[in-house]
């Protein structure tokens, strides 16, 4: 089960890095504050589920869940 925890943690980090690049690209192309807010919200909606899944797997494998 420890392998699953490591795998999901690595996936979460990779997705966070991809999200960072997407955020910079989106903010570079945004023309107004509402567009910047929309880009930020979309990136968060993309990144947060992977983080939550990684934390759930961590809790399950450590016996706290």
Phi, psi and omega in degrees: 000336180296329179295324178295319179297315180295317181299312181291328176293318178296318178299318180297320179293317179298317179295323178296320178293318176299318178297324178297315177295320178295322178296313180297318179295318180292319179291329178292326181269353182284143181254349183209168180298320177297325177292321177297319178295320179295317178298315180299317179295320179294320179295318178297320178295335178278322188273318188301317180301323179293322177295316181297318179297317179298319178293321178297316178297321178298316180292321180293317183287336180271354178087010180267356186249000000 
